[in-house]
Amino acid sequence: MTDKPSVTLPGTVEKVIHSADPRIPEKAQIAVQGADDLYREIRIDNTLIDEDGHKVRLRLGAEVDVTVEADPADTRQVSE
């Protein structure tokens, strides 16, 4: 298998946080469904690249997928 182990969870953009300083990028706060309550929100730079290579931003309320992937060497087998 050549793919990295991963999990994808649904999320929703809860806030778009604008910066007073134009050198500091806008942030998107995303609520990740399925995460523990205290760790549910993540903040990322609100700059994405579309399939044509253009910069785009997430809108408030946007439904997103949050994917976490790891190198296979950094994982271990789980006994079931």
SERO-4910 file (N, C-alpha, C, O; in steps of 0.05 Angstrom, whole numbers):
BEGIN
 pado doro    nc1    nc2    nc3   cac1   cac2   cac3    cc1    cc2    cc3    oc1    oc2    oc3
  Met    A     17    -24      0      0      0      0     18     25      0     37     27     16
  Thr    A     12     44    -18     29     68    -20     15     92     -7     28    113     -3
  Asp    A    -11     90     -1    -25    113     10    -18    116     40    -12     96     54
  Lys    A    -19    140     49    -15    146     77    -40    139     93    -62    144     83
  Pro    A    -38    128    117    -61    124    134    -74    151    140    -60    171    145
  Ser    A   -101    152    139   -114    178    143   -142    175    154   -153    153    155
  Val    A   -153    197    164   -180    198    172   -191    226    163   -176    246    164
  Thr    A   -216    226    153   -228    251    144   -253    256    160   -271    238    162
  Leu    A   -255    279    172   -278    286    189   -292    311    177   -279    329    166
  Pro    A   -319    312    179   -333    336    169   -329    359    188   -325    356    212
  Gly    A   -330    383    177   -328    407    193   -344    430    181   -353    428    158
  Thr    A   -347    451    196   -362    475    188   -346    500    195   -336    501    218
  Val    A   -344    519    177   -331    544    183   -350    560    202   -371    568    194
  Glu    A   -341    564    227   -356    578    247   -352    608    247   -370    623    252
  Lys    A   -327    615    241   -319    644    242   -299    649    220   -283    632    213
  Val    A   -300    673    210   -279    684    193   -267    707    208   -281    727    214
  Ile    A   -241    705    215   -229    725    232   -211    743    215   -190    734    205
  His    A   -219    768    213   -204    787    197   -182    799    214   -185    803    239
  Ser    A   -159    806    202   -137    818    216   -136    848    211   -142    856    189
  Ala    A   -129    863    232   -126    892    228   -101    899    213    -98    920    201
  Asp    A    -82    880    213    -56    884    199    -58    869    172    -61    844    173
  Pro    A    -56    882    150    -58    869    124    -36    848    118    -39    832    100
  Arg    A    -15    849    134      7    829    130      0    803    144     13    782    138
  Ile    A    -20    803    162    -28    779    176    -52    768    162    -73    782    159
  Pro    A    -51    742    153    -73    732    137    -99    728    154    -98    723    178
  Glu    A   -122    730    140   -148    724    152   -148    694    161   -134    678    148
  Lys    A   -162    688    182   -164    661    192   -193    650    189   -212    666    190
  Ala    A   -195    624    186   -221    611    186   -221    592    210   -203    576    213
  Gln    A   -241    595    227   -244    576    250   -263    555    241   -286    560    233
  Ile    A   -254    530    243   -270    507    234   -277    489    258   -259    481    273
  Ala    A   -302    483    261   -312    464    281   -311    436    269   -324    431    249
  Val    A   -295    418    280   -291    391    270   -311    373    284   -309    369    308
  Gln    A   -329    361    269   -348    342    280   -334    316    287   -318    306    271
  Gly    A   -340    305    311   -328    280    319   -303    284    337   -293    265    348
  Ala    A   -294    310    340   -272    315    357   -282    320    386   -306    326    390
  Asp    A   -264    316    406   -272    322    433   -279    351    437   -269    368    422
  Asp    A   -298    357    455   -308    384    459   -286    405    462   -288    426    449
  Leu    A   -266    400    478   -246    420    483   -227    424    459   -212    444    459
  Tyr    A   -228    406    440   -209    408    417   -223    409    391   -212    402    370
  Arg    A   -248    417    391   -265    417    367   -257    438    346   -260    432    322
  Glu    A   -249    461    355   -243    483    336   -213    484    328   -195    481    345
  Ile    A   -209    488    303   -182    493    293   -183    519    277   -204    526    266
  Arg    A   -161    533    276   -159    557    260   -137    554    239   -115    545    246
  Ile    A   -143    561    215   -124    559    193   -124    586    178   -143    601    179
  Asp    A   -102    591    163   -102    614    144   -125    609    125   -128    587    114
  Asn    A   -140    630    120   -163    627    102   -155    632     73   -166    650     60
  Thr    A   -135    617     64   -126    619     36   -123    591     26   -107    575     35
  Leu    A   -139    585      6   -138    559     -7   -132    563    -37   -135    586    -46
  Ile    A   -125    542    -51   -119    544    -79   -139    526    -94   -142    503    -87
  Asp    A   -153    537   -113   -173    521   -129   -159    506   -151   -135    507   -154
  Glu    A   -175    490   -166   -163    473   -186   -149    488   -209   -134    476   -224
  Asp    A   -155    514   -212   -143    530   -232   -119    546   -222   -106    561   -236
  Gly    A   -112    541   -196    -88    554   -184    -94    582   -173    -76    596   -166
  His    A   -120    590   -171   -128    615   -160   -132    614   -130   -141    593   -120
  Lys    A   -124    635   -116   -129    636    -87   -159    641    -82   -172    657    -96
  Val    A   -170    626    -63   -198    629    -55   -200    629    -25   -181    621    -11
  Arg    A   -222    638    -14   -227    638     15   -252    623     22   -271    622      6
  Leu    A   -252    612     46   -277    598     55   -297    619     65   -289    640     76
  Arg    A   -322    613     61   -344    630     71   -354    620     98   -352    596    104
  Leu    A   -365    638    113   -378    631    139   -399    610    133   -416    613    115
  Gly    A   -399    588    148   -419    567    145   -412    546    125   -426    526    121
  Ala    A   -389    549    111   -381    529     91   -377    502    104   -365    500    126
  Glu    A   -386    481     90   -381    454     98   -354    445     86   -350    447     62
  Val    A   -336    434    103   -310    426     94   -304    398    104   -317    388    122
  Asp    A   -283    386     93   -272    361    102   -245    366    114   -228    379    101
  Val    A   -240    356    138   -214    359    151   -200    332    150   -210    313    162
  Thr    A   -178    330    137   -163    304    134   -137    305    149   -122    324    147
  Val    A   -133    285    165   -107    281    179    -95    256    167   -107    235    166
  Glu    A    -69    259    158    -56    236    148    -28    235    159    -17    255    167
  Ala    A    -16    211    160     10    207    173     27    188    155     16    172    139
  Asp    A     52    191    158     71    173    145     67    145    158     65    144    182
  Pro    A     66    124    142     63     97    153     83     90    175     77     75    193
  Ala    A    107    101    173    127     96    194    120    108    221    132    100    241
  Asp    A    102    127    221     94    140    245     68    130    257     56    143    274
  Thr    A     59    106    248     35     94    258     41     66    269     63     55    264
  Arg    A     22     55    283     25     28    293     -1     13    290    -23     26    289
  Gln    A      0    -13    287    -23    -30    283    -40    -30    308    -29    -30    330
  Val    A    -66    -30    305    -85    -32    328    -96    -60    328   -106    -70    308
  Ser    A    -94    -72    352   -107    -99    354   -137    -95    358   -146    -78    373
  Glu    A   -152   -112    344   -181   -109    345   -194   -128    364   -219   -128    366
***
